[in-house]
Amino acid sequence: MEIVKTEEVSKFYDKVRAVENLNLKIEEGEIYGLLGPNGAGKTTTILMLLGLTEPTTGKIQVYGYNPTTQPLQVKKITGYLPENVGFYEDLTARENLRYVARLNGISDKKSSEKITEVLSMVGLLDVGDWEVGKFSRGMKQRLGIASVLIKDPKFVILDEPTTGIDPEGAARILELIVKMREEKGITVLLCSHLLHQVQRICDRVGIFSKGHLAVEGSVDKLGEMVAGKSGFFLEVELAEGKEDLAEKINNLEGVREVTRRGKFLSIRCDQDVREKICRIIVENGDIPLQMKGRDYTLEEIYVRYFQEGG
């Protein structure tokens, strides 16, 4: 089920095209990573999804609601954590969350149990009565996630939630994001420039460039698309490493180049020819001990589609 859908959405500021012809679809229960440099259109897209700015053209739906004409309905089911979350530092974590609950129309009586629940979920129950001014940045970010969870949202937008946090703290944030999806069934839109983190938890990613969604899909799918443009790479380990195998494999249709290093072959090809390669190896009296393709990192995919323009 598509819970976020945009159709040919564009946003112009005078003559500046912040977003152009955006067709974005986010499935219920997935973690979708939105990538791109500053000025690429990510923030404008978030604002349009939240109903905080209107699209110049096109249609947007969030759980069937139009953020422009039905902003209150969208806000009831959507949680948003900005990059720089703010709290009253002289108030405790519980007091801050109680204030957030009140802003969302939740009575103190109803929010008391919920505050304990979300503090426990984000690992801050033991420090719930500390003043927030004593919190580290990572703790404040977790409190930010708790504040988002107060109203039981169906859809959550997280903008750079791990920026400036140490690796251990960032890992806890990522675990929390996965936990939101797995335990609460929350759909997550994650905006981040930390590509290795996005690759770790996102089901699909979309790469923004100059207001356009240049490409989207799972990391594996995007890696296959990159491989299709630059060729497949295979590493083969042989039991004996017969010298004539490299030449015979190199004569296969679709194979560009074969490099031999003792019992190892590095093969670059235009298509997936693993079955044919295995057959040649066995027919020539050798054994393929292992054969693996190259896995592309999200960083390599990003460079391919953004810096090189796809």
GUSESE-693022 format. One record per residue (C-alpha): x, z, y. Coordinates in nm, 2 decimals, padded with zeros to 4 digits. Layout:
N
rec u: X w: Z v: Y .
...
//
This chain:
310
rec u: 00.00 w: 00.00 v: 00.00 .
rec u: 00.14 w: -00.10 v: 00.34 .
rec u: 00.10 w: 00.19 v: 00.58 .
rec u: 00.30 w: 00.03 v: 00.87 .
rec u: 00.24 w: -00.33 v: 00.95 .
rec u: 00.34 w: -00.54 v: 01.25 .
rec u: 00.24 w: -00.90 v: 01.30 .
rec u: 00.44 w: -01.12 v: 01.54 .
rec u: 00.50 w: -00.82 v: 01.77 .
rec u: 00.70 w: -00.88 v: 02.09 .
rec u: 00.79 w: -00.66 v: 02.38 .
rec u: 00.92 w: -00.80 v: 02.71 .
rec u: 01.04 w: -00.60 v: 03.00 .
rec u: 01.02 w: -00.86 v: 03.28 .
rec u: 01.25 w: -01.13 v: 03.14 .
rec u: 01.42 w: -00.91 v: 02.89 .
rec u: 01.31 w: -00.95 v: 02.53 .
rec u: 01.35 w: -00.61 v: 02.37 .
rec u: 01.16 w: -00.71 v: 02.05 .
rec u: 01.06 w: -01.05 v: 01.95 .
rec u: 00.83 w: -01.17 v: 01.67 .
rec u: 00.86 w: -00.86 v: 01.47 .
rec u: 00.70 w: -00.86 v: 01.12 .
rec u: 00.77 w: -00.52 v: 00.97 .
rec u: 00.60 w: -00.38 v: 00.66 .
rec u: 00.66 w: -00.03 v: 00.53 .
rec u: 00.51 w: 00.07 v: 00.19 .
rec u: 00.35 w: 00.41 v: 00.13 .
rec u: 00.60 w: 00.66 v: -00.01 .
rec u: 00.92 w: 00.47 v: 00.07 .
rec u: 01.22 w: 00.56 v: 00.28 .
rec u: 01.29 w: 00.27 v: 00.51 .
rec u: 01.61 w: 00.25 v: 00.70 .
rec u: 01.62 w: 00.08 v: 01.04 .
rec u: 01.96 w: -00.03 v: 01.14 .
rec u: 02.12 w: -00.20 v: 01.45 .
rec u: 02.34 w: -00.13 v: 01.75 .
rec u: 02.21 w: 00.02 v: 02.08 .
rec u: 01.99 w: -00.23 v: 02.25 .
rec u: 01.89 w: -00.41 v: 01.93 .
rec u: 01.52 w: -00.31 v: 01.96 .
rec u: 01.50 w: 00.00 v: 01.74 .
rec u: 01.39 w: 00.25 v: 02.00 .
rec u: 01.13 w: 00.01 v: 02.15 .
rec u: 00.99 w: -00.05 v: 01.80 .
rec u: 00.96 w: 00.33 v: 01.75 .
rec u: 00.78 w: 00.37 v: 02.08 .
rec u: 00.53 w: 00.10 v: 01.99 .
rec u: 00.46 w: 00.25 v: 01.65 .
rec u: 00.39 w: 00.59 v: 01.82 .
rec u: 00.17 w: 00.43 v: 02.09 .
rec u: 00.40 w: 00.53 v: 02.37 .
rec u: 00.45 w: 00.17 v: 02.49 .
rec u: 00.23 w: -00.13 v: 02.44 .
rec u: 00.34 w: -00.45 v: 02.27 .
rec u: 00.34 w: -00.76 v: 02.50 .
rec u: 00.20 w: -00.97 v: 02.21 .
rec u: 00.11 w: -00.91 v: 01.84 .
rec u: -00.06 w: -00.65 v: 01.64 .
rec u: 00.05 w: -00.31 v: 01.50 .
rec u: -00.12 w: -00.09 v: 01.24 .
rec u: -00.02 w: 00.26 v: 01.12 .
rec u: -00.24 w: 00.36 v: 00.83 .
rec u: -00.50 w: 00.12 v: 00.97 .
rec u: -00.49 w: 00.26 v: 01.32 .
rec u: -00.39 w: 00.07 v: 01.63 .
rec u: -00.13 w: 00.29 v: 01.82 .
rec u: -00.23 w: 00.13 v: 02.15 .
rec u: -00.60 w: 00.18 v: 02.13 .
rec u: -00.61 w: 00.48 v: 01.88 .
rec u: -00.30 w: 00.68 v: 01.98 .
rec u: -00.45 w: 01.02 v: 01.89 .
rec u: -00.53 w: 00.92 v: 01.54 .
rec u: -00.18 w: 00.79 v: 01.49 .
rec u: -00.02 w: 01.10 v: 01.64 .
rec u: -00.23 w: 01.32 v: 01.40 .
rec u: -00.07 w: 01.16 v: 01.09 .
rec u: 00.27 w: 01.08 v: 01.23 .
rec u: 00.57 w: 01.31 v: 01.29 .
rec u: 00.86 w: 01.22 v: 01.51 .
rec u: 01.20 w: 01.37 v: 01.54 .
rec u: 01.41 w: 01.23 v: 01.83 .
rec u: 01.79 w: 01.21 v: 01.82 .
rec u: 01.82 w: 01.51 v: 02.06 .
rec u: 01.56 w: 01.76 v: 01.95 .
rec u: 01.49 w: 02.04 v: 02.20 .
rec u: 01.38 w: 02.40 v: 02.14 .
rec u: 01.34 w: 02.71 v: 02.35 .
rec u: 01.68 w: 02.88 v: 02.27 .
rec u: 01.57 w: 03.23 v: 02.37 .
rec u: 01.28 w: 03.21 v: 02.12 .
rec u: 01.32 w: 03.26 v: 01.75 .
rec u: 01.27 w: 02.98 v: 01.50 .
rec u: 00.93 w: 03.12 v: 01.40 .
rec u: 00.82 w: 03.15 v: 01.77 .
rec u: 00.93 w: 02.79 v: 01.83 .
rec u: 00.73 w: 02.66 v: 01.53 .
rec u: 00.43 w: 02.87 v: 01.64 .
rec u: 00.44 w: 02.70 v: 01.98 .
rec u: 00.46 w: 02.35 v: 01.81 .
rec u: 00.16 w: 02.45 v: 01.59 .
rec u: -00.04 w: 02.54 v: 01.90 .
rec u: 00.04 w: 02.21 v: 02.06 .
rec u: -00.10 w: 02.04 v: 01.75 .
rec u: -00.42 w: 02.25 v: 01.77 .
rec u: -00.33 w: 02.48 v: 01.48 .
rec u: -00.43 w: 02.84 v: 01.53 .
rec u: -00.18 w: 03.12 v: 01.49 .
rec u: -00.37 w: 03.25 v: 01.19 .
rec u: -00.35 w: 02.92 v: 01.01 .
rec u: 00.01 w: 02.85 v: 01.12 .
rec u: 00.16 w: 03.18 v: 01.00 .
rec u: 00.16 w: 03.08 v: 00.63 .
rec u: 00.26 w: 02.72 v: 00.71 .
rec u: 00.56 w: 02.83 v: 00.92 .
rec u: 00.69 w: 03.04 v: 00.63 .
rec u: 00.64 w: 02.74 v: 00.40 .
rec u: 00.83 w: 02.49 v: 00.61 .
rec u: 01.11 w: 02.73 v: 00.69 .
rec u: 01.16 w: 02.78 v: 00.32 .
rec u: 01.16 w: 02.41 v: 00.26 .
rec u: 01.43 w: 02.34 v: 00.51 .
rec u: 01.64 w: 02.64 v: 00.40 .
rec u: 01.59 w: 02.85 v: 00.72 .
rec u: 01.36 w: 03.13 v: 00.59 .
rec u: 01.63 w: 03.39 v: 00.60 .
rec u: 01.71 w: 03.32 v: 00.97 .
rec u: 01.35 w: 03.26 v: 01.08 .
rec u: 01.37 w: 03.55 v: 01.32 .
rec u: 01.70 w: 03.45 v: 01.48 .
rec u: 01.70 w: 03.31 v: 01.83 .
rec u: 01.75 w: 02.93 v: 01.81 .
rec u: 02.04 w: 02.96 v: 02.06 .
rec u: 02.24 w: 03.11 v: 01.77 .
rec u: 02.18 w: 02.81 v: 01.55 .
rec u: 02.43 w: 02.54 v: 01.47 .
rec u: 02.34 w: 02.17 v: 01.54 .
rec u: 02.27 w: 02.12 v: 01.17 .
rec u: 02.04 w: 02.42 v: 01.16 .
rec u: 01.86 w: 02.29 v: 01.47 .
rec u: 01.81 w: 01.96 v: 01.31 .
rec u: 01.66 w: 02.13 v: 01.00 .
rec u: 01.44 w: 02.33 v: 01.23 .
rec u: 01.34 w: 01.99 v: 01.39 .
rec u: 01.23 w: 01.87 v: 01.05 .
rec u: 01.03 w: 02.19 v: 01.00 .
rec u: 00.86 w: 02.13 v: 01.33 .
rec u: 00.77 w: 01.78 v: 01.21 .
rec u: 00.62 w: 01.91 v: 00.88 .
rec u: 00.40 w: 02.17 v: 01.05 .
rec u: 00.11 w: 01.93 v: 01.08 .
rec u: 00.14 w: 01.78 v: 00.73 .
rec u: 00.22 w: 01.43 v: 00.85 .
rec u: 00.17 w: 01.12 v: 00.63 .
rec u: 00.44 w: 00.92 v: 00.81 .
rec u: 00.76 w: 01.05 v: 00.97 .
rec u: 01.00 w: 00.88 v: 01.20 .
rec u: 01.36 w: 01.03 v: 01.21 .
rec u: 01.59 w: 00.90 v: 01.48 .
rec u: 01.96 w: 00.96 v: 01.40 .
rec u: 01.89 w: 01.30 v: 01.23 .
rec u: 02.25 w: 01.36 v: 01.11 .
rec u: 02.45 w: 01.25 v: 01.42 .
rec u: 02.71 w: 01.51 v: 01.51 .
rec u: 02.66 w: 01.72 v: 01.20 .
rec u: 02.94 w: 01.81 v: 00.95 .
rec u: 02.93 w: 01.64 v: 00.61 .
rec u: 02.78 w: 01.94 v: 00.43 .
rec u: 02.51 w: 01.97 v: 00.69 .
rec u: 02.44 w: 01.60 v: 00.68 .
rec u: 02.41 w: 01.61 v: 00.30 .
rec u: 02.14 w: 01.89 v: 00.34 .
rec u: 01.95 w: 01.68 v: 00.59 .
rec u: 01.95 w: 01.38 v: 00.35 .
rec u: 01.83 w: 01.60 v: 00.06 .
rec u: 01.55 w: 01.72 v: 00.28 .
rec u: 01.44 w: 01.36 v: 00.36 .
rec u: 01.43 w: 01.28 v: -00.01 .
rec u: 01.24 w: 01.61 v: -00.07 .
rec u: 00.98 w: 01.52 v: 00.19 .
rec u: 00.91 w: 01.20 v: 00.00 .
rec u: 00.92 w: 01.34 v: -00.35 .
rec u: 00.73 w: 01.67 v: -00.29 .
rec u: 00.51 w: 01.58 v: 00.00 .
rec u: 00.46 w: 01.21 v: -00.05 .
rec u: 00.56 w: 01.14 v: 00.30 .
rec u: 00.67 w: 00.79 v: 00.41 .
rec u: 00.99 w: 00.80 v: 00.61 .
rec u: 01.13 w: 00.56 v: 00.87 .
rec u: 01.50 w: 00.65 v: 00.92 .
rec u: 01.69 w: 00.51 v: 01.21 .
rec u: 02.06 w: 00.56 v: 01.18 .
rec u: 02.40 w: 00.39 v: 01.24 .
rec u: 02.56 w: 00.59 v: 00.96 .
rec u: 02.54 w: 00.32 v: 00.70 .
rec u: 02.67 w: 00.51 v: 00.40 .
rec u: 02.40 w: 00.77 v: 00.45 .
rec u: 02.13 w: 00.50 v: 00.48 .
rec u: 02.25 w: 00.34 v: 00.16 .
rec u: 02.24 w: 00.67 v: -00.02 .
rec u: 01.87 w: 00.74 v: 00.02 .
rec u: 01.68 w: 00.44 v: 00.15 .
rec u: 01.46 w: 00.22 v: -00.07 .
rec u: 01.48 w: -00.07 v: 00.17 .
rec u: 01.66 w: -00.14 v: 00.50 .
rec u: 01.60 w: -00.37 v: 00.79 .
rec u: 01.88 w: -00.49 v: 01.02 .
rec u: 01.79 w: -00.54 v: 01.38 .
rec u: 01.99 w: -00.78 v: 01.60 .
rec u: 01.90 w: -00.88 v: 01.96 .
rec u: 01.54 w: -00.79 v: 01.92 .
rec u: 01.49 w: -00.96 v: 01.59 .
rec u: 01.46 w: -00.82 v: 01.24 .
rec u: 01.75 w: -01.03 v: 01.10 .
rec u: 01.71 w: -00.94 v: 00.74 .
rec u: 01.54 w: -00.67 v: 00.52 .
rec u: 01.53 w: -00.57 v: 00.16 .
rec u: 01.69 w: -00.33 v: -00.09 .
rec u: 02.07 w: -00.29 v: -00.06 .
rec u: 02.10 w: -00.46 v: -00.40 .
rec u: 01.89 w: -00.75 v: -00.29 .
rec u: 02.08 w: -00.79 v: 00.04 .
rec u: 02.40 w: -00.77 v: -00.16 .
rec u: 02.29 w: -01.05 v: -00.38 .
rec u: 02.20 w: -01.26 v: -00.07 .
rec u: 02.55 w: -01.20 v: 00.06 .
rec u: 02.70 w: -01.29 v: -00.27 .
rec u: 02.50 w: -01.61 v: -00.27 .
rec u: 02.66 w: -01.71 v: 00.06 .
rec u: 03.02 w: -01.60 v: -00.02 .
rec u: 03.02 w: -01.63 v: -00.40 .
rec u: 03.00 w: -01.40 v: -00.69 .
rec u: 03.30 w: -01.19 v: -00.79 .
rec u: 03.37 w: -01.07 v: -01.14 .
rec u: 03.64 w: -00.84 v: -01.28 .
rec u: 03.70 w: -00.88 v: -01.66 .
rec u: 03.92 w: -00.66 v: -01.88 .
rec u: 04.04 w: -00.83 v: -02.20 .
rec u: 04.16 w: -00.67 v: -02.52 .
rec u: 04.46 w: -00.91 v: -02.56 .
rec u: 04.48 w: -01.11 v: -02.24 .
rec u: 04.54 w: -01.45 v: -02.39 .
rec u: 04.72 w: -01.67 v: -02.14 .
rec u: 04.51 w: -01.99 v: -02.19 .
rec u: 04.18 w: -01.81 v: -02.11 .
rec u: 04.22 w: -01.83 v: -01.73 .
rec u: 04.25 w: -02.21 v: -01.74 .
rec u: 03.95 w: -02.25 v: -01.97 .
rec u: 03.73 w: -02.03 v: -01.77 .
rec u: 03.84 w: -02.20 v: -01.45 .
rec u: 03.71 w: -02.53 v: -01.60 .
rec u: 03.36 w: -02.39 v: -01.62 .
rec u: 03.10 w: -02.54 v: -01.39 .
rec u: 03.03 w: -02.30 v: -01.11 .
rec u: 03.37 w: -02.12 v: -01.12 .
rec u: 03.57 w: -02.16 v: -00.81 .
rec u: 03.89 w: -01.96 v: -00.89 .
rec u: 04.04 w: -01.74 v: -01.17 .
rec u: 04.33 w: -01.51 v: -01.11 .
rec u: 04.51 w: -01.34 v: -01.40 .
rec u: 04.69 w: -01.01 v: -01.39 .
rec u: 04.80 w: -00.92 v: -01.74 .
rec u: 04.48 w: -00.83 v: -01.93 .
rec u: 04.26 w: -00.86 v: -01.62 .
rec u: 04.09 w: -01.16 v: -01.48 .
rec u: 03.94 w: -01.19 v: -01.13 .
rec u: 03.68 w: -01.46 v: -01.12 .
rec u: 03.51 w: -01.61 v: -00.81 .
rec u: 03.21 w: -01.83 v: -00.88 .
rec u: 02.91 w: -01.99 v: -00.72 .
rec u: 02.66 w: -01.85 v: -00.96 .
rec u: 02.62 w: -01.59 v: -01.23 .
rec u: 02.81 w: -01.73 v: -01.53 .
rec u: 02.89 w: -01.41 v: -01.72 .
rec u: 02.72 w: -01.52 v: -02.04 .
rec u: 02.93 w: -01.84 v: -02.05 .
rec u: 03.25 w: -01.65 v: -01.97 .
rec u: 03.19 w: -01.40 v: -02.25 .
rec u: 03.13 w: -01.69 v: -02.50 .
rec u: 03.46 w: -01.86 v: -02.41 .
rec u: 03.65 w: -01.53 v: -02.44 .
rec u: 03.51 w: -01.46 v: -02.79 .
rec u: 03.54 w: -01.82 v: -02.91 .
rec u: 03.91 w: -01.81 v: -02.82 .
rec u: 03.98 w: -01.50 v: -03.02 .
rec u: 03.98 w: -01.23 v: -02.74 .
rec u: 03.74 w: -00.95 v: -02.66 .
rec u: 03.59 w: -00.87 v: -02.32 .
rec u: 03.63 w: -00.49 v: -02.30 .
rec u: 03.44 w: -00.47 v: -01.97 .
rec u: 03.30 w: -00.70 v: -01.71 .
rec u: 03.17 w: -00.59 v: -01.38 .
rec u: 03.04 w: -00.76 v: -01.06 .
rec u: 03.13 w: -00.65 v: -00.72 .
rec u: 02.88 w: -00.42 v: -00.55 .
rec u: 02.85 w: -00.48 v: -00.17 .
rec u: 02.83 w: -00.18 v: 00.05 .
rec u: 02.57 w: -00.16 v: 00.33 .
rec u: 02.86 w: -00.18 v: 00.58 .
rec u: 02.97 w: -00.52 v: 00.44 .
rec u: 02.61 w: -00.64 v: 00.44 .
rec u: 02.57 w: -00.52 v: 00.80 .
rec u: 02.88 w: -00.70 v: 00.91 .
rec u: 02.77 w: -01.02 v: 00.74 .
rec u: 02.42 w: -01.02 v: 00.90 .
rec u: 02.49 w: -00.87 v: 01.24 .
rec u: 02.85 w: -00.95 v: 01.35 .
rec u: 02.85 w: -01.28 v: 01.18 .
rec u: 02.49 w: -01.36 v: 01.27 .
rec u: 02.38 w: -01.40 v: 00.91 .
//
